[in-house]
Each structure stands twice: as structure tokens, then as C-alpha cells.
């Protein structure tokens, strides 16, 4: 088990925030976090978060297949709604 400096303290992530989710990708660390978004007086905050790890997905190709199917469905829906 790795016991170094936490990746979220050393790496600047790529982040996308929508009305409902906060997607954070740490490419060097091989991590992708998906969090719910909730709002308080301080503005948008992260809620419950799930972290996807590259090594876990590599060890479980069936999980990659499910994610691939989901992303394909998203792309297909986008093509339909944008008339592509």
C-alpha cells in the first residue's frame, strides 16, 4: 500500500462541475472522483464521493465494459439531442 503524500495535495486535477455532479480527474494518480453537488451559504459543496482507480478497473475488465457501455449511451444520446 502506498503511503506517500496524497495525490489530491500534489496534483492539479481536471474538474467539471454540473448542477448535479462534480467530476474530478487526477491523471497522474490514475484516479477519477464522482461526487454529488449540494449548495449551502458558501456555495456549491461536494457531497458523497466515489473514487475510481485505474488499477482496480484494470483488474476487473467487466467494470470497464459497463463504463464503456454507459459512455457510449451518453454519446449516442448527445448525437440524437444535438441532431448529429
PDB file of N, CA, C and O in Angstrom:
ATOM      1  N   UNK A   1       0.836  -1.184   0.000  1.00  0.00           N
ATOM      2  CA  UNK A   1       0.000   0.000   0.000  1.00  0.00           C
ATOM      3  C   UNK A   1       0.878   1.243   0.000  1.00  0.00           C
ATOM      4  O   UNK A   1       1.855   1.330   0.743  1.00  0.00           O
ATOM      5  N   UNK A   2       0.510   2.216  -0.857  1.00  0.00           N
ATOM      6  CA  UNK A   2       1.254   3.468  -0.978  1.00  0.00           C
ATOM      7  C   UNK A   2       0.978   4.354   0.230  1.00  0.00           C
ATOM      8  O   UNK A   2      -0.172   4.513   0.641  1.00  0.00           O
ATOM      9  N   UNK A   3       2.033   4.928   0.797  1.00  0.00           N
ATOM     10  CA  UNK A   3       1.880   5.780   1.973  1.00  0.00           C
ATOM     11  C   UNK A   3       2.527   7.147   1.791  1.00  0.00           C
ATOM     12  O   UNK A   3       2.965   7.753   2.769  1.00  0.00           O
ATOM     13  N   UNK A   4       2.596   7.639   0.568  1.00  0.00           N
ATOM     14  CA  UNK A   4       3.226   8.933   0.293  1.00  0.00           C
ATOM     15  C   UNK A   4       2.270  10.093   0.502  1.00  0.00           C
ATOM     16  O   UNK A   4       1.236   9.961   1.156  1.00  0.00           O
ATOM     17  N   UNK A   5       2.635  11.222  -0.063  1.00  0.00           N
ATOM     18  CA  UNK A   5       1.798  12.418   0.012  1.00  0.00           C
ATOM     19  C   UNK A   5       0.534  12.166  -0.809  1.00  0.00           C
ATOM     20  O   UNK A   5       0.625  11.667  -1.931  1.00  0.00           O
ATOM     21  N   UNK A   6      -0.633  12.498  -0.278  1.00  0.00           N
ATOM     22  CA  UNK A   6      -1.876  12.250  -1.014  1.00  0.00           C
ATOM     23  C   UNK A   6      -1.902  12.957  -2.370  1.00  0.00           C
ATOM     24  O   UNK A   6      -1.495  14.112  -2.494  1.00  0.00           O
ATOM     25  N   UNK A   7      -2.385  12.241  -3.376  1.00  0.00           N
ATOM     26  CA  UNK A   7      -2.393  12.774  -4.740  1.00  0.00           C
ATOM     27  C   UNK A   7      -3.199  14.068  -4.842  1.00  0.00           C
ATOM     28  O   UNK A   7      -2.844  14.941  -5.633  1.00  0.00           O
ATOM     29  N   UNK A   8      -4.262  14.214  -4.074  1.00  0.00           N
ATOM     30  CA  UNK A   8      -5.087  15.425  -4.154  1.00  0.00           C
ATOM     31  C   UNK A   8      -4.378  16.653  -3.583  1.00  0.00           C
ATOM     32  O   UNK A   8      -4.825  17.783  -3.777  1.00  0.00           O
ATOM     33  N   UNK A   9      -3.267  16.422  -2.877  1.00  0.00           N
ATOM     34  CA  UNK A   9      -2.479  17.540  -2.358  1.00  0.00           C
ATOM     35  C   UNK A   9      -1.319  17.909  -3.289  1.00  0.00           C
ATOM     36  O   UNK A   9      -0.751  18.994  -3.164  1.00  0.00           O
ATOM     37  N   UNK A  10      -0.967  17.024  -4.210  1.00  0.00           N
ATOM     38  CA  UNK A  10       0.189  17.269  -5.064  1.00  0.00           C
ATOM     39  C   UNK A  10      -0.150  17.464  -6.542  1.00  0.00           C
ATOM     40  O   UNK A  10       0.659  18.004  -7.296  1.00  0.00           O
ATOM     41  N   UNK A  11      -1.330  17.032  -6.957  1.00  0.00           N
ATOM     42  CA  UNK A  11      -1.686  17.088  -8.369  1.00  0.00           C
ATOM     43  C   UNK A  11      -2.861  18.044  -8.596  1.00  0.00           C
ATOM     44  O   UNK A  11      -3.837  18.037  -7.845  1.00  0.00           O
ATOM     45  N   UNK A  12      -2.752  18.852  -9.626  1.00  0.00           N
ATOM     46  CA  UNK A  12      -3.859  19.722 -10.007  1.00  0.00           C
ATOM     47  C   UNK A  12      -4.782  18.920 -10.920  1.00  0.00           C
ATOM     48  O   UNK A  12      -4.363  18.505 -12.000  1.00  0.00           O
ATOM     49  N   UNK A  13      -6.028  18.695 -10.508  1.00  0.00           N
ATOM     50  CA  UNK A  13      -6.923  17.853 -11.298  1.00  0.00           C
ATOM     51  C   UNK A  13      -7.619  18.624 -12.420  1.00  0.00           C
ATOM     52  O   UNK A  13      -7.614  19.855 -12.456  1.00  0.00           O
ATOM     53  N   UNK A  14      -8.207  17.869 -13.319  1.00  0.00           N
ATOM     54  CA  UNK A  14      -9.141  18.416 -14.300  1.00  0.00           C
ATOM     55  C   UNK A  14     -10.516  18.278 -13.645  1.00  0.00           C
ATOM     56  O   UNK A  14     -10.895  17.183 -13.229  1.00  0.00           O
ATOM     57  N   UNK A  15     -11.262  19.378 -13.551  1.00  0.00           N
ATOM     58  CA  UNK A  15     -12.566  19.320 -12.882  1.00  0.00           C
ATOM     59  C   UNK A  15     -13.677  19.861 -13.780  1.00  0.00           C
ATOM     60  O   UNK A  15     -13.500  20.835 -14.512  1.00  0.00           O
ATOM     61  N   UNK A  16     -14.814  19.201 -13.696  1.00  0.00           N
ATOM     62  CA  UNK A  16     -16.036  19.631 -14.355  1.00  0.00           C
ATOM     63  C   UNK A  16     -17.137  19.549 -13.297  1.00  0.00           C
ATOM     64  O   UNK A  16     -17.298  18.533 -12.620  1.00  0.00           O
ATOM     65  N   UNK A  17     -17.886  20.639 -13.172  1.00  0.00           N
ATOM     66  CA  UNK A  17     -18.994  20.637 -12.216  1.00  0.00           C
ATOM     67  C   UNK A  17     -20.278  20.969 -12.974  1.00  0.00           C
ATOM     68  O   UNK A  17     -20.356  21.980 -13.673  1.00  0.00           O
ATOM     69  N   UNK A  18     -21.272  20.112 -12.828  1.00  0.00           N
ATOM     70  CA  UNK A  18     -22.583  20.364 -13.398  1.00  0.00           C
ATOM     71  C   UNK A  18     -23.519  20.737 -12.251  1.00  0.00           C
ATOM     72  O   UNK A  18     -23.076  20.931 -11.118  1.00  0.00           O
ATOM     73  N   UNK A  19     -24.800  20.834 -12.547  1.00  0.00           N
ATOM     74  CA  UNK A  19     -25.761  21.126 -11.484  1.00  0.00           C
ATOM     75  C   UNK A  19     -25.848  19.996 -10.461  1.00  0.00           C
ATOM     76  O   UNK A  19     -26.197  20.227  -9.303  1.00  0.00           O
ATOM     77  N   UNK A  20     -25.527  18.768 -10.893  1.00  0.00           N
ATOM     78  CA  UNK A  20     -25.743  17.611 -10.024  1.00  0.00           C
ATOM     79  C   UNK A  20     -24.495  16.821  -9.662  1.00  0.00           C
ATOM     80  O   UNK A  20     -24.475  16.154  -8.627  1.00  0.00           O
ATOM     81  N   UNK A  21     -23.448  16.879 -10.489  1.00  0.00           N
ATOM     82  CA  UNK A  21     -22.235  16.111 -10.177  1.00  0.00           C
ATOM     83  C   UNK A  21     -20.989  16.974 -10.288  1.00  0.00           C
ATOM     84  O   UNK A  21     -20.969  18.000 -10.967  1.00  0.00           O
ATOM     85  N   UNK A  22     -19.950  16.521  -9.597  1.00  0.00           N
ATOM     86  CA  UNK A  22     -18.636  17.160  -9.623  1.00  0.00           C
ATOM     87  C   UNK A  22     -17.666  16.058 -10.026  1.00  0.00           C
ATOM     88  O   UNK A  22     -17.427  15.124  -9.260  1.00  0.00           O
ATOM     89  N   UNK A  23     -17.110  16.165 -11.225  1.00  0.00           N
ATOM     90  CA  UNK A  23     -16.215  15.153 -11.768  1.00  0.00           C
ATOM     91  C   UNK A  23     -14.785  15.677 -11.689  1.00  0.00           C
ATOM     92  O   UNK A  23     -14.474  16.744 -12.219  1.00  0.00           O
ATOM     93  N   UNK A  24     -13.923  14.920 -11.026  1.00  0.00           N
ATOM     94  CA  UNK A  24     -12.539  15.339 -10.816  1.00  0.00           C
ATOM     95  C   UNK A  24     -11.606  14.223 -11.278  1.00  0.00           C
ATOM     96  O   UNK A  24     -11.689  13.093 -10.797  1.00  0.00           O
ATOM     97  N   UNK A  25     -10.709  14.555 -12.224  1.00  0.00           N
ATOM     98  CA  UNK A  25      -9.790  13.557 -12.769  1.00  0.00           C
ATOM     99  C   UNK A  25      -8.349  13.919 -12.405  1.00  0.00           C
ATOM    100  O   UNK A  25      -7.883  15.024 -12.681  1.00  0.00           O
ATOM    101  N   UNK A  26      -7.660  12.971 -11.783  1.00  0.00           N
ATOM    102  CA  UNK A  26      -6.246  13.101 -11.445  1.00  0.00           C
ATOM    103  C   UNK A  26      -5.480  12.136 -12.349  1.00  0.00           C
ATOM    104  O   UNK A  26      -5.270  10.985 -11.968  1.00  0.00           O
ATOM    105  N   UNK A  27      -5.054  12.578 -13.544  1.00  0.00           N
ATOM    106  CA  UNK A  27      -4.445  11.650 -14.493  1.00  0.00           C
ATOM    107  C   UNK A  27      -3.160  10.988 -14.007  1.00  0.00           C
ATOM    108  O   UNK A  27      -2.971   9.791 -14.222  1.00  0.00           O
ATOM    109  N   UNK A  28      -2.281  11.732 -13.361  1.00  0.00           N
ATOM    110  CA  UNK A  28      -1.019  11.133 -12.886  1.00  0.00           C
ATOM    111  C   UNK A  28      -1.275  10.065 -11.837  1.00  0.00           C
ATOM    112  O   UNK A  28      -0.591   9.042 -11.810  1.00  0.00           O
ATOM    113  N   UNK A  29      -2.257  10.297 -10.974  1.00  0.00           N
ATOM    114  CA  UNK A  29      -2.574   9.338  -9.908  1.00  0.00           C
ATOM    115  C   UNK A  29      -3.449   8.197 -10.402  1.00  0.00           C
ATOM    116  O   UNK A  29      -3.583   7.180  -9.722  1.00  0.00           O
ATOM    117  N   UNK A  30      -4.048   8.355 -11.579  1.00  0.00           N
ATOM    118  CA  UNK A  30      -4.939   7.319 -12.088  1.00  0.00           C
ATOM    119  C   UNK A  30      -6.228   7.233 -11.296  1.00  0.00           C
ATOM    120  O   UNK A  30      -6.723   6.142 -11.013  1.00  0.00           O
ATOM    121  N   UNK A  31      -6.772   8.394 -10.937  1.00  0.00           N
ATOM    122  CA  UNK A  31      -7.991   8.436 -10.134  1.00  0.00           C
ATOM    123  C   UNK A  31      -9.018   9.353 -10.792  1.00  0.00           C
ATOM    124  O   UNK A  31      -8.668  10.371 -11.390  1.00  0.00           O
ATOM    125  N   UNK A  32     -10.289   8.975 -10.672  1.00  0.00           N
ATOM    126  CA  UNK A  32     -11.387   9.812 -11.119  1.00  0.00           C
ATOM    127  C   UNK A  32     -12.434   9.794 -10.004  1.00  0.00           C
ATOM    128  O   UNK A  32     -12.909   8.731  -9.604  1.00  0.00           O
ATOM    129  N   UNK A  33     -12.783  10.966  -9.514  1.00  0.00           N
ATOM    130  CA  UNK A  33     -13.774  11.079  -8.446  1.00  0.00           C
ATOM    131  C   UNK A  33     -15.073  11.622  -9.014  1.00  0.00           C
ATOM    132  O   UNK A  33     -15.073  12.567  -9.803  1.00  0.00           O
ATOM    133  N   UNK A  34     -16.174  11.018  -8.607  1.00  0.00           N
ATOM    134  CA  UNK A  34     -17.503  11.487  -8.978  1.00  0.00           C
ATOM    135  C   UNK A  34     -18.228  11.795  -7.682  1.00  0.00           C
ATOM    136  O   UNK A  34     -18.431  10.915  -6.846  1.00  0.00           O
ATOM    137  N   UNK A  35     -18.620  13.062  -7.522  1.00  0.00           N
ATOM    138  CA  UNK A  35     -19.280  13.492  -6.287  1.00  0.00           C
ATOM    139  C   UNK A  35     -20.614  14.146  -6.612  1.00  0.00           C
ATOM    140  O   UNK A  35     -20.790  14.731  -7.681  1.00  0.00           O
ATOM    141  N   UNK A  36     -21.545  14.038  -5.680  1.00  0.00           N
ATOM    142  CA  UNK A  36     -22.782  14.803  -5.802  1.00  0.00           C
ATOM    143  C   UNK A  36     -22.474  16.250  -5.430  1.00  0.00           C
ATOM    144  O   UNK A  36     -21.497  16.524  -4.733  1.00  0.00           O
ATOM    145  N   UNK A  37     -23.308  17.169  -5.897  1.00  0.00           N
ATOM    146  CA  UNK A  37     -23.146  18.587  -5.570  1.00  0.00           C
ATOM    147  C   UNK A  37     -24.344  19.029  -4.751  1.00  0.00           C
ATOM    148  O   UNK A  37     -25.486  18.731  -5.099  1.00  0.00           O
ATOM    149  N   UNK A  38     -24.088  19.730  -3.678  1.00  0.00           N
ATOM    150  CA  UNK A  38     -25.156  20.366  -2.908  1.00  0.00           C
ATOM    151  C   UNK A  38     -24.742  21.794  -2.615  1.00  0.00           C
ATOM    152  O   UNK A  38     -23.557  22.123  -2.654  1.00  0.00           O
ATOM    153  N   UNK A  39     -25.689  22.622  -2.330  1.00  0.00           N
ATOM    154  CA  UNK A  39     -25.431  24.048  -2.158  1.00  0.00           C
ATOM    155  C   UNK A  39     -25.783  24.489  -0.739  1.00  0.00           C
ATOM    156  O   UNK A  39     -26.790  24.066  -0.173  1.00  0.00           O
ATOM    157  N   UNK A  40     -24.934  25.347  -0.177  1.00  0.00           N
ATOM    158  CA  UNK A  40     -25.227  25.981   1.106  1.00  0.00           C
ATOM    159  C   UNK A  40     -24.859  27.452   0.986  1.00  0.00           C
ATOM    160  O   UNK A  40     -24.649  27.941  -0.124  1.00  0.00           O
ATOM    161  N   UNK A  41     -24.775  28.166   2.098  1.00  0.00           N
ATOM    162  CA  UNK A  41     -24.471  29.602   2.051  1.00  0.00           C
ATOM    163  C   UNK A  41     -23.101  29.887   1.444  1.00  0.00           C
ATOM    164  O   UNK A  41     -22.876  30.972   0.908  1.00  0.00           O
ATOM    165  N   UNK A  42     -22.194  28.932   1.522  1.00  0.00           N
ATOM    166  CA  UNK A  42     -20.841  29.107   0.990  1.00  0.00           C
ATOM    167  C   UNK A  42     -20.752  28.772  -0.497  1.00  0.00           C
ATOM    168  O   UNK A  42     -19.700  28.941  -1.113  1.00  0.00           O
ATOM    169  N   UNK A  43     -21.847  28.300  -1.067  1.00  0.00           N
ATOM    170  CA  UNK A  43     -21.855  27.930  -2.477  1.00  0.00           C
ATOM    171  C   UNK A  43     -21.869  26.427  -2.668  1.00  0.00           C
ATOM    172  O   UNK A  43     -22.207  25.685  -1.746  1.00  0.00           O
ATOM    173  N   UNK A  44     -21.501  25.968  -3.871  1.00  0.00           N
ATOM    174  CA  UNK A  44     -21.529  24.533  -4.150  1.00  0.00           C
ATOM    175  C   UNK A  44     -20.498  23.775  -3.312  1.00  0.00           C
ATOM    176  O   UNK A  44     -19.369  24.232  -3.133  1.00  0.00           O
ATOM    177  N   UNK A  45     -20.903  22.621  -2.807  1.00  0.00           N
ATOM    178  CA  UNK A  45     -20.040  21.759  -1.995  1.00  0.00           C
ATOM    179  C   UNK A  45     -20.107  20.335  -2.538  1.00  0.00           C
ATOM    180  O   UNK A  45     -21.098  19.921  -3.140  1.00  0.00           O
ATOM    181  N   UNK A  46     -19.028  19.607  -2.307  1.00  0.00           N
ATOM    182  CA  UNK A  46     -19.020  18.183  -2.665  1.00  0.00           C
ATOM    183  C   UNK A  46     -19.841  17.401  -1.644  1.00  0.00           C
ATOM    184  O   UNK A  46     -19.765  17.632  -0.437  1.00  0.00           O
ATOM    185  N   UNK A  47     -20.621  16.475  -2.173  1.00  0.00           N
ATOM    186  CA  UNK A  47     -21.355  15.559  -1.313  1.00  0.00           C
ATOM    187  C   UNK A  47     -20.672  14.202  -1.310  1.00  0.00           C
ATOM    188  O   UNK A  47     -19.444  14.110  -1.302  1.00  0.00           O
ATOM    189  N   UNK A  48     -21.473  13.163  -1.315  1.00  0.00           N
ATOM    190  CA  UNK A  48     -20.918  11.810  -1.343  1.00  0.00           C
ATOM    191  C   UNK A  48     -20.056  11.639  -2.584  1.00  0.00           C
ATOM    192  O   UNK A  48     -20.422  12.070  -3.677  1.00  0.00           O
ATOM    193  N   UNK A  49     -18.902  11.002  -2.396  1.00  0.00           N
ATOM    194  CA  UNK A  49     -17.921  10.866  -3.472  1.00  0.00           C
ATOM    195  C   UNK A  49     -17.516   9.415  -3.652  1.00  0.00           C
ATOM    196  O   UNK A  49     -17.335   8.678  -2.683  1.00  0.00           O
ATOM    197  N   UNK A  50     -17.376   9.020  -4.909  1.00  0.00           N
ATOM    198  CA  UNK A  50     -16.858   7.701  -5.276  1.00  0.00           C
ATOM    199  C   UNK A  50     -15.571   7.938  -6.062  1.00  0.00           C
ATOM    200  O   UNK A  50     -15.516   8.816  -6.923  1.00  0.00           O
ATOM    201  N   UNK A  51     -14.543   7.154  -5.763  1.00  0.00           N
ATOM    202  CA  UNK A  51     -13.271   7.260  -6.478  1.00  0.00           C
ATOM    203  C   UNK A  51     -13.050   5.999  -7.299  1.00  0.00           C
ATOM    204  O   UNK A  51     -13.071   4.885  -6.777  1.00  0.00           O
ATOM    205  N   UNK A  52     -12.836   6.198  -8.606  1.00  0.00           N
ATOM    206  CA  UNK A  52     -12.487   5.100  -9.492  1.00  0.00           C
ATOM    207  C   UNK A  52     -10.973   5.084  -9.633  1.00  0.00           C
ATOM    208  O   UNK A  52     -10.360   6.123  -9.878  1.00  0.00           O
ATOM    209  N   UNK A  53     -10.371   3.918  -9.480  1.00  0.00           N
ATOM    210  CA  UNK A  53      -8.918   3.770  -9.563  1.00  0.00           C
ATOM    211  C   UNK A  53      -8.552   2.928 -10.786  1.00  0.00           C
ATOM    212  O   UNK A  53      -9.147   1.878 -11.031  1.00  0.00           O
ATOM    213  N   UNK A  54      -7.573   3.399 -11.542  1.00  0.00           N
ATOM    214  CA  UNK A  54      -7.135   2.692 -12.747  1.00  0.00           C
ATOM    215  C   UNK A  54      -6.790   1.242 -12.439  1.00  0.00           C
ATOM    216  O   UNK A  54      -7.222   0.341 -13.158  1.00  0.00           O
ATOM    217  N   UNK A  55      -6.023   1.005 -11.391  1.00  0.00           N
ATOM    218  CA  UNK A  55      -5.590  -0.375 -11.125  1.00  0.00           C
ATOM    219  C   UNK A  55      -6.763  -1.300 -10.804  1.00  0.00           C
ATOM    220  O   UNK A  55      -6.714  -2.489 -11.118  1.00  0.00           O
ATOM    221  N   UNK A  56      -7.799  -0.776 -10.194  1.00  0.00           N
ATOM    222  CA  UNK A  56      -8.974  -1.593  -9.902  1.00  0.00           C
ATOM    223  C   UNK A  56      -9.729  -1.919 -11.182  1.00  0.00           C
ATOM    224  O   UNK A  56     -10.183  -3.048 -11.370  1.00  0.00           O
ATOM    225  N   UNK A  57      -9.862  -0.930 -12.064  1.00  0.00           N
ATOM    226  CA  UNK A  57     -10.556  -1.178 -13.326  1.00  0.00           C
ATOM    227  C   UNK A  57      -9.755  -2.106 -14.232  1.00  0.00           C
ATOM    228  O   UNK A  57     -10.338  -2.915 -14.954  1.00  0.00           O
ATOM    229  N   UNK A  58      -8.429  -2.002 -14.206  1.00  0.00           N
ATOM    230  CA  UNK A  58      -7.592  -2.918 -14.988  1.00  0.00           C
ATOM    231  C   UNK A  58      -7.783  -4.353 -14.492  1.00  0.00           C
ATOM    232  O   UNK A  58      -7.810  -5.288 -15.292  1.00  0.00           O
ATOM    233  N   UNK A  59      -7.915  -4.523 -13.194  1.00  0.00           N
ATOM    234  CA  UNK A  59      -8.092  -5.858 -12.612  1.00  0.00           C
ATOM    235  C   UNK A  59      -9.491  -6.430 -12.864  1.00  0.00           C
ATOM    236  O   UNK A  59      -9.713  -7.630 -12.706  1.00  0.00           O
ATOM    237  N   UNK A  60     -10.428  -5.566 -13.255  1.00  0.00           N
ATOM    238  CA  UNK A  60     -11.814  -6.002 -13.456  1.00  0.00           C
ATOM    239  C   UNK A  60     -12.344  -5.462 -14.784  1.00  0.00           C
ATOM    240  O   UNK A  60     -13.083  -4.478 -14.803  1.00  0.00           O
ATOM    241  N   UNK A  61     -11.967  -6.106 -15.900  1.00  0.00           N
ATOM    242  CA  UNK A  61     -12.363  -5.620 -17.218  1.00  0.00           C
ATOM    243  C   UNK A  61     -13.872  -5.505 -17.397  1.00  0.00           C
ATOM    244  O   UNK A  61     -14.337  -4.695 -18.199  1.00  0.00           O
ATOM    245  N   UNK A  62     -14.644  -6.306 -16.661  1.00  0.00           N
ATOM    246  CA  UNK A  62     -16.097  -6.218 -16.781  1.00  0.00           C
ATOM    247  C   UNK A  62     -16.602  -4.857 -16.296  1.00  0.00           C
ATOM    248  O   UNK A  62     -17.614  -4.361 -16.790  1.00  0.00           O
ATOM    249  N   UNK A  63     -15.911  -4.257 -15.344  1.00  0.00           N
ATOM    250  CA  UNK A  63     -16.267  -2.915 -14.880  1.00  0.00           C
ATOM    251  C   UNK A  63     -15.993  -1.892 -15.978  1.00  0.00           C
ATOM    252  O   UNK A  63     -16.775  -0.961 -16.171  1.00  0.00           O
ATOM    253  N   UNK A  64     -14.890  -2.061 -16.694  1.00  0.00           N
ATOM    254  CA  UNK A  64     -14.587  -1.172 -17.825  1.00  0.00           C
ATOM    255  C   UNK A  64     -15.659  -1.303 -18.903  1.00  0.00           C
ATOM    256  O   UNK A  64     -16.052  -0.312 -19.519  1.00  0.00           O
ATOM    257  N   UNK A  65     -16.126  -2.523 -19.126  1.00  0.00           N
ATOM    258  CA  UNK A  65     -17.150  -2.744 -20.148  1.00  0.00           C
ATOM    259  C   UNK A  65     -18.440  -2.005 -19.780  1.00  0.00           C
ATOM    260  O   UNK A  65     -19.080  -1.411 -20.648  1.00  0.00           O
ATOM    261  N   UNK A  66     -18.816  -2.037 -18.522  1.00  0.00           N
ATOM    262  CA  UNK A  66     -20.031  -1.330 -18.082  1.00  0.00           C
ATOM    263  C   UNK A  66     -19.855   0.178 -18.263  1.00  0.00           C
ATOM    264  O   UNK A  66     -20.764   0.849 -18.751  1.00  0.00           O
ATOM    265  N   UNK A  67     -18.701   0.716 -17.876  1.00  0.00           N
ATOM    266  CA  UNK A  67     -18.449   2.150 -18.053  1.00  0.00           C
ATOM    267  C   UNK A  67     -18.450   2.525 -19.531  1.00  0.00           C
ATOM    268  O   UNK A  67     -18.980   3.568 -19.912  1.00  0.00           O
ATOM    269  N   UNK A  68     -17.859   1.678 -20.356  1.00  0.00           N
ATOM    270  CA  UNK A  68     -17.823   1.932 -21.794  1.00  0.00           C
ATOM    271  C   UNK A  68     -19.237   1.965 -22.367  1.00  0.00           C
ATOM    272  O   UNK A  68     -19.554   2.833 -23.181  1.00  0.00           O
ATOM    273  N   UNK A  69     -20.096   1.021 -21.947  1.00  0.00           N
ATOM    274  CA  UNK A  69     -21.485   1.000 -22.407  1.00  0.00           C
ATOM    275  C   UNK A  69     -22.208   2.272 -21.994  1.00  0.00           C
ATOM    276  O   UNK A  69     -22.954   2.851 -22.784  1.00  0.00           O
ATOM    277  N   UNK A  70     -21.991   2.709 -20.761  1.00  0.00           N
ATOM    278  CA  UNK A  70     -22.626   3.927 -20.267  1.00  0.00           C
ATOM    279  C   UNK A  70     -22.181   5.134 -21.084  1.00  0.00           C
ATOM    280  O   UNK A  70     -23.014   5.929 -21.519  1.00  0.00           O
ATOM    281  N   UNK A  71     -20.879   5.277 -21.295  1.00  0.00           N
ATOM    282  CA  UNK A  71     -20.367   6.423 -22.045  1.00  0.00           C
ATOM    283  C   UNK A  71     -20.826   6.400 -23.505  1.00  0.00           C
ATOM    284  O   UNK A  71     -21.074   7.454 -24.091  1.00  0.00           O
ATOM    285  N   UNK A  72     -20.939   5.221 -24.088  1.00  0.00           N
ATOM    286  CA  UNK A  72     -21.462   5.105 -25.450  1.00  0.00           C
ATOM    287  C   UNK A  72     -22.915   5.573 -25.494  1.00  0.00           C
ATOM    288  O   UNK A  72     -23.315   6.273 -26.425  1.00  0.00           O
ATOM    289  N   UNK A  73     -23.708   5.188 -24.488  1.00  0.00           N
ATOM    290  CA  UNK A  73     -25.102   5.628 -24.423  1.00  0.00           C
ATOM    291  C   UNK A  73     -25.185   7.148 -24.289  1.00  0.00           C
ATOM    292  O   UNK A  73     -26.063   7.780 -24.877  1.00  0.00           O
ATOM    293  N   UNK A  74     -24.274   7.729 -23.517  1.00  0.00           N
ATOM    294  CA  UNK A  74     -24.243   9.194 -23.370  1.00  0.00           C
ATOM    295  C   UNK A  74     -23.928   9.844 -24.706  1.00  0.00           C
ATOM    296  O   UNK A  74     -24.588  10.802 -25.106  1.00  0.00           O
ATOM    297  N   UNK A  75     -22.918   9.323 -25.397  1.00  0.00           N
ATOM    298  CA  UNK A  75     -22.550   9.876 -26.700  1.00  0.00           C
ATOM    299  C   UNK A  75     -23.691   9.735 -27.702  1.00  0.00           C
ATOM    300  O   UNK A  75     -23.971  10.661 -28.463  1.00  0.00           O
ATOM    301  N   UNK A  76     -24.349   8.578 -27.701  1.00  0.00           N
ATOM    302  CA  UNK A  76     -25.472   8.360 -28.613  1.00  0.00           C
ATOM    303  C   UNK A  76     -26.608   9.330 -28.299  1.00  0.00           C
ATOM    304  O   UNK A  76     -27.220   9.875 -29.218  1.00  0.00           O
ATOM    305  N   UNK A  77     -26.896   9.553 -27.034  1.00  0.00           N
ATOM    306  CA  UNK A  77     -27.956  10.477 -26.637  1.00  0.00           C
ATOM    307  C   UNK A  77     -27.595  11.897 -27.062  1.00  0.00           C
ATOM    308  O   UNK A  77     -28.456  12.643 -27.528  1.00  0.00           O
ATOM    309  N   UNK A  78     -26.328  12.272 -26.903  1.00  0.00           N
ATOM    310  CA  UNK A  78     -25.890  13.591 -27.317  1.00  0.00           C
ATOM    311  C   UNK A  78     -26.042  13.801 -28.809  1.00  0.00           C
ATOM    312  O   UNK A  78     -26.424  14.886 -29.247  1.00  0.00           O
ATOM    313  N   UNK A  79     -25.749  12.778 -29.596  1.00  0.00           N
ATOM    314  CA  UNK A  79     -25.891  12.873 -31.049  1.00  0.00           C
ATOM    315  C   UNK A  79     -27.349  13.052 -31.426  1.00  0.00           C
ATOM    316  O   UNK A  79     -27.663  13.811 -32.343  1.00  0.00           O
ATOM    317  N   UNK A  80     -28.246  12.365 -30.730  1.00  0.00           N
ATOM    318  CA  UNK A  80     -29.678  12.481 -31.012  1.00  0.00           C
ATOM    319  C   UNK A  80     -30.179  13.866 -30.624  1.00  0.00           C
ATOM    320  O   UNK A  80     -30.890  14.507 -31.399  1.00  0.00           O
ATOM    321  N   UNK A  81     -29.815  14.336 -29.427  1.00  0.00           N
ATOM    322  CA  UNK A  81     -30.333  15.618 -28.962  1.00  0.00           C
ATOM    323  C   UNK A  81     -29.709  16.807 -29.689  1.00  0.00           C
ATOM    324  O   UNK A  81     -30.306  17.883 -29.736  1.00  0.00           O
ATOM    325  N   UNK A  82     -28.515  16.627 -30.255  1.00  0.00           N
ATOM    326  CA  UNK A  82     -27.873  17.722 -30.990  1.00  0.00           C
ATOM    327  C   UNK A  82     -28.036  17.578 -32.505  1.00  0.00           C
ATOM    328  O   UNK A  82     -27.510  18.384 -33.272  1.00  0.00           O
ATOM    329  N   UNK A  83     -28.761  16.553 -32.924  1.00  0.00           N
ATOM    330  CA  UNK A  83     -29.024  16.360 -34.344  1.00  0.00           C
ATOM    331  C   UNK A  83     -27.815  15.979 -35.159  1.00  0.00           C
ATOM    332  O   UNK A  83     -27.741  16.292 -36.348  1.00  0.00           O
ATOM    333  N   UNK A  84     -26.848  15.296 -34.529  1.00  0.00           N
ATOM    334  CA  UNK A  84     -25.636  14.897 -35.257  1.00  0.00           C
ATOM    335  C   UNK A  84     -25.809  13.567 -35.961  1.00  0.00           C
ATOM    336  O   UNK A  84     -24.883  13.090 -36.617  1.00  0.00           O
TER     337      UNK A  84
END
